């Protein structure tokens, strides 16, 4: 069964958690005790409706304030697909959380309050989805019940968002528009009778109709080695396999490959998936590869097709989203975690900060928490990478504070 990863985005009180709760409720994915808890809490608060945000807001502070603070991951399934939803906070001070939630998602749902229309936060959320190259974006214009289900209001917001979309540099992105009332369930799972002028799909219908080819970007095959498998049992006495996850594209038995950074060449002799062997593995597969000749391969190395070598350099220009309360300044040393490879690095320079409302850049010498900027980094040894635009998995990295071992920032190689 396909697994679709979704991130939600929207300003405070646009209804992200309510939309997800309604999806869970209408697909019968909530347990009986969870429904009873929602009913009890809604009654205690004096609501004449079910407060579905309680299905996702797990922190006490979230429930008390009616806002989302941290990224929550919600899992549910239908007969066609399994879904993982990252419910991300909408506040500007949680930009890093939004980046975290969207970084592994193939689809993003950006909510807009029909009463407010496109606002500054909408620009920010769309910018982040452009930066992370999320291929499928659903613009969910929520709370249509509070504007009398007006087609005119929907068309005005759609036109405003299309003007924003014109500023995007990611032209392969597909943007869809759905008017809905999450609190009443209109156009979430079932069609709304209050909006007969809308003849498009509901949110769930749209998600169910997406195929892997719609949301995954093809690139060059990249196989970061996670571990070397040497059973040394009687049955597998001479077995040497290299395990990891394949990104970008497929790889076949017989393909000529190069091991980085040694540049040693070989050919794929076998591809294992658990207890079975295959002639070909597709992107996204967790596999074990055997090579024709016995060469030195270790964790942190990368196996690529010999005619598709990545860049191999010690200096990289990146876009960094800063996540630490301690500011990023030139001269500071961090560990760069790039796939399974970890390299000591020094921040050479910070060129600017990038405005998330598409207003441009501002010259800067440091990055504060939640800021995004252009940063050049010098590495202690060469990295084998692609630009993020060419290969998302091989163009992203995290910066680790060497003193605290915390994830201080996430970067995208230009």
N, C-alpha and C positions, 0 to 999 in steps of 0.2 A: 504494500500500500504506500502511495506517495505521502511524504511528510512535507507540509508547507509551513514555513516559518514566517510569522507576521509580526510587525511592530505597529503599535498605535502611537499617534502623536496628536496634540491639540492643546489649546490653551486651558487655563484653569476653568473647571466646571463646564467644559464643552461636552462632557458625557462619555469619555473614553471607557471608564470602568463600567458605566451603565450599559454601553453597547456590548461589551464583552460578556457581562452578566446576562444580558438578554439573549445573546448567541448561545450561551451555555444552557439557559433555561428552555429556549424554544427547540433546541436540539436534544433535549432531555439528557443533558450531560451533568446536571447537578444532582447530588445525592439527596435523599429525602430529608435527612437531618439538616443539610445546608439550606434547603428550601424553607424548612420550618424556622430556622434561625433568621432568615431574611424576613419572613412573614412576621415573626415576633418583634424583631428590631424595628421594622417599618411601622408596626402598630404602636410601639412604645414612643416613637418619634411623632406620632400623630399624622403620618402620611396616609393618603387615600390610594396609594399605589405601592407596588413592591420596589424597594430600593435595591436594584440589582448591583449597584457598585460594591455592596458588601460581599459579593461573590469573589471579588478580586483584591480589594483593599485589605491587606492582612495586618498591617501595623496598627497599633492602638491609635497613634497620632493621626494616621490616615482616616480611620473611622470617625474619630472625634471631629476632625477639621473638614472632612468631606473632600479631601484632596489626595492625590497620589504623590508619594515622596520617593519611593525607591522602585526599581524595575521589578515587576512581578511576572513570573512565567506561568502561563495557564495552558493546560493540555486538554484537548478534547478530540473526539473522532466522529465522523459520519460513516455511512456505508462506502463512500468513495475515497475519503482522505483522512489522514491524521493531521492535526494542527497544533502548532506551538505558538502562542501569542505572547509577545513581550509588551506588557502594559507599562509604558514609560511616562514619567512625570512631565507636565507641560511648562513648569516654571523656568524662567531664564537661568536661575541659579543651578538648575539640574541639567544643563546642556550636556555635560559629560554622561549622565545617565541615558539621555536620548541617543547619544552616539553609541553607547554600549548596547542598548536594546536593538538599534537598527543595524548594527554592524554584521549580524549573522542572519538577517531577515531577507527574504526574497520579495516580500510584499509589504507595503506600508499603507496604513489607513490613517489619513489626516482628517481629523474632525474639525468642523467649523460650526460655530453657533449661528443659526440662521438669523438671529436678531442682530448679531454683531458683524457678520461678514468677514472678509479677509482682513486680518489685523497683523501687527508686527510679529506675533508668535507664529502665524501662518507662514510668513516669509522665512523665519528661522527653521521651522520644521521641514519646509520644502528644500531649503538650502542644504540641510544635513542629509536628506535623502538624495540630493544631487551629488553631494560630496562622496557619499557611500555607494553611489551608483545602484540604488535600489530600482530594479527594472520596472516593477509594477506598482503604481500608486493609485489608491482609491480615495477620492475626495468625498468624504461623507458629510453632507450638509445636514446637520442634526437639529433637533428641536423645531421641526417644521410645524408641529402642532401649535407652537407659540407665535407663529406668523400666519395662522389660518391656512396652512398648507398652500401658500401662495406660489404659483408657478413663476410669477414675475420676480419674486424675491430669489428663488432658485436660479433663474436665468441671469440675474444681476450678479450673484456671487460666482456663478460659473464663468461669466465673462471676465470678472476681476481676477479670478485664478488663472484663466487662460492668458491674461496679460502678464501675470507673474511667471507662468510657464514659458513664455517667450524669452525670458532672461536666462533660462537654463542652458547649460552647455552640454547636457547629456540628452542628446536628441533621440536616443533609442528608448527612452523612458515612455511607458504607456500610462496615460492619465485617464481615469474614468470618474464620472460624477454620479453620485447617488443621493437623492433626497430621502431623509428618513426621520423617524421619531423613535429613538432607542427606547424611551421609557414606555411607549405604547406598543413597540414591536413592529411598527410600520416600515416595510422594506428592509428589515433586518434578515429574517428568515422567510417570512410570508409577505406577499404583496399588500400594500396599503390601499384600502378602499377609499381613503381620503385624498389620494393623489392620482386620479384617473388619467391625468395629463402626462404622467410619467410611464412610459412603456418599456423601460429598460429592466435590467436584472436587479434582484435584491442583493444584499451584501453576500449572503451565503451562496446564492446562485453564481455570482461572479467568481468567488473563491473556488467553488466546486468545478468550474469550467476551465480553470487555469491548468496548463500542462507544463511539464518540466522545461520544454523548449521556450515557453513564454517567459519564464522567470530566471533561468540560468544563463549566464554568459559563457560562451565557449571561448577558450583560449588555448595556449600551448600546454601540453601535458607536463605536470610538475609532481614529483613524487618525493616529498621529504621523508627521509628514513627515521622512523620512531625508535626502532630497536632491531637488533640482529638476532635471529632465531637459530640456535644451535642445540637441538635436543640431546645429542650424543647418546641416544638409546640404541639398542641393538638393531631396531627396525630403521631408524633414521641416523645411522652412525656418522655419515658424511654430509648430512643435510646442512646447508647454509642458506637461509632465506632472509629477506629484508622486508620488514613489516612497516606499514604506514597507510596513509589515506591519499588517494589519487585525486589531483585537482586539475581543472582546466580542460582536459580532453581525455580521450581513451588511449590505451596502450595495448599492444598485441604481442603475442609470442613471435619471436623472430625480429622484433624491432631492434635496430642498432641504437644503443643508449650510451650516454656519457655520465660518469659519476663526478659530481662536484664536491669539493674544490680540486680534487686530484687530477681531473680531466682524463681519467682512465676510461677506456672504451671497452664495451662488451655487447652482448645481445641477450634479450630476454629469452630464457629457455622454458620457464614455467610460470604460471600465475595461479596462486592458490587463494581460494576463499573458504576459510574454515577447512572442511574435510573434502572439498571438491576442487578440481582444476578446470580452468577455462582458457580458451584461446585469446580472449580479449576482456579487458576490464574497462568500464566506463567511468567518467569523472564522478567523484563522490563515493567510490568503492573503497572499503577498507580491506586491503589485500596483503598478501606476501608474495614477493617476486624472487625468483631464482634467476641467476645469471649464468651464462655459458662457462665462463672461466672464474677461477677462485681469486678474487681481487679483494683489496682492503676497503671495506665499506663500514662506516660506523654511524651511530646516532648523530644527527645534525647534518649529515651529507644529504645531497639531493640527486636523484636519478632523473635524467631528462633524455628526450630523443636527441640523437647526435646532430641532427640538422635543425634543432630548435633550441640552441643554447641561449640562456638568459644573459643579462648584463652581469659582469663580475667586476665590482669596483669597491674602493675603500671610502669614497666620498659620495654622499647622497643628498639630494635636495628633496625636502619633504613638506607635507602639510601636517601639522601636529595639533591635536585637540588636547589641551592641558587639563589634567584631572587632579592635580595635587595642590594643597593649600600653600605649599612652598613654591615660590615662583621659579619659572624656568629662565635661567640666565646663561649667556655664553660662558664657556670654560668649564661648565659643570660636566661631570662624568656620570654616565648611566650604562646599564646593560641594555642592549637591543635584543629583544626576543623576536626572531624572524622565523616563523614555522618552528621547526625543532632545533634551530641553530641559535646559539646565544653568544653575542659578541660585545666586548667592552667598547664603549664609544664616548666621544666628547662632543658637546654642542659647540660648533664653530661660530655660528652667527644666527641671529634672529632678524629677519628682514622686515617683517610687518605683522600686523594682526589683520585678519580678514573679517569684515562685517558680515554677519549672517542674514542681513536684510538686503543683500545685493547692492549695497551702496558703495562698495569698493574696499580699498585697503588703507591702513594707517601705519605710517612708519613707526617701528617699535624696537626696543632693545631687550624686552622681556615678555614673558607670557604669564598671566595670572590664571587662577583656576577658572575653568569653563571658557577660556579664550582659545581661538583657533588662529594659527599663524603659520607663516612660511619659515622653515628652520633648515639650516644646513648642518649636517652631522658628519664627523670624521670617525671612521671605524678602525679598530686595532688590527683587523684582518679583513680581507675582501668578503663582501656579501654577494650571493648569487640571487638576483632579483629581477622582476619585471616592474614596469610602472603600474600603479594601481589601476589605471584606465585600461591597461592591456590584460592584466591578470590580477583579480582582486585578492586571491589567496596568497599570491607570491609578491604582492606589492604593499602589504600591510604589516605592521609590526607594533610592538608595545615597548615603552621605555620603563625600565625597572630601576628604582632608587637602590643604589648599592648599599646604603646604610640601613634602610628600613625594610628593604625587599618588597615594597609596595609598588603597585602599578601606578606610575606617575603620569603617563600620557599614552595616547595611541596615535600612530602616525601612518601616513599614506605617501608612498614614494612617488615622486613626479616623473 
